[in-house]
């Protein structure tokens, strides 16, 4: 059995745009698309950006058109006030 020993890195997804027009039985309205986008924003563990996209696509069931992610987790989305 093959195991990939690459360590996963923490990525902060700051913005993402899904292709909600394909693969579904119905169209998504703007509010539903926004909810899916907001649910995907945050911290994810992945080996690289391709793995990150694969994980998020699998979790939400939509292909990703555009993603902004960083390994710099010192960001306003992760700060505490």
Secondary structure, DSSP 8 states (H G I E B T S, - for coil): --------EEEEEEEEEEETTSS-SS---HHHHHHHHHHH-EEEEESSHHHHHHHHHHHHTSEEEEEEEES---SGGG---
